[in-house]
Amino acid sequence: MHGLVGNIKDCTTKLGRWNAENRRRMKKELFLSKRNCDRCRALLRLDLGLKFIGLRDLDSLLEQEEVYWKQWSRENWFHCCDRNSRYFHSKTSWRHARNTITGLFDNTGVWKEDKVDIVEIIEGYFADLFHSNMPSPPVLEQVFRYVQQRLSGWKIRYLDANFSANEVKRSIFDMFPTKLLGIDGLPALFYQKFWPIVVERVTDASLGVLNERHGLEEVNGTLITFIPKVKRSEQMSIFVQ
C-alpha cells in the first residue's frame, strides 16, 4: 500500500506541474495566434493560404481552451454547440464562490469565521452525528439468538473465498469514468486508461487489504460534500451531506 500511495502522490504532483505549464503555454500561443490573425486581416494582399493556416491554428487553440473550461465546469457540455469558453469559465468561478464557506454558527449561536474554528464546528457536528452507544455483548447475544441462518453452505463458502485480480479490475472498470474525484485527485478514468501501467500496484494493494487485512491508514480518508439547502448556509444542520 505504501508503494501505491507514493506513486499516486508523485503522479499527481507531476500532473499538477504539467497542467500549470500547459495553461501558461496555451495562453501565450492563443495570444500570439489572435495577434497574427488580426495582422492577416489588416493585410488584404496576403496570400489566402496563409490566412487559412492562421485561422486554422487559432481554431485549434480555441477548441483546446473550450474543452479545458468545459471539463472544469462539470456541465453537460456535450449538448452545447457554441464556442463560448467565457460561459464555462464563469460557471466554474460561480460554483467556486457558491461552494466557499466563509463562516458558521457554533452550537451556542456564536458566529465563527476563523478557519480553525470552522473546522472544529464541522468535526464536532459529524462526531455527534456518528456517535454510537454500542450495546453490551449480552444484549447482542440475546438478539442474535433469534436471527435464523439464511445462507446455504455453498453461499457461505463463496462469500468466504478470497477476492481475485479479475474482481479488482471489474470493480474499477464498472466505475463511472468522470465522477467526482477522490482525495488523490484522480478520477476512475485515469486508472481505466492507464490500467496496463498501474495494474500490478493497484491489484496488489487492493488484494492485500481484501484478503490479507492490510491496514488502510494511508488511504482511509474521504471527501464529504455539503449541499446547501438555501443560498447562504450558516449552520451545519442546513447542509445536506
KAFENFEN-V118177 format. One line per field, one symbol per residue. psi: psi as a letter, one per 30 degrees, with the letter a starting at -180 (. if undefined). A space follows every 50 residues. Layout:
psi: ???
This chain:
psi: eeeeeeeeeeeeeeeeeeeeeeeeeeeeeeeeeeeeeeeeefjfgkkfee eeeeeeeeeeeeeeeeeefeeefhlifffkfliifeeeeeeeeeeeeefk jfllkafggkkkfkeeeeeeeeeeefeeegkkjklleeeeeeeffgjkkf kleeeeeefflllleeeeeeeeffkkehlklaefgklfeeeeehefefee eeeeeeeeeeeghllgefgillkkkjjkflejkgkefflk.
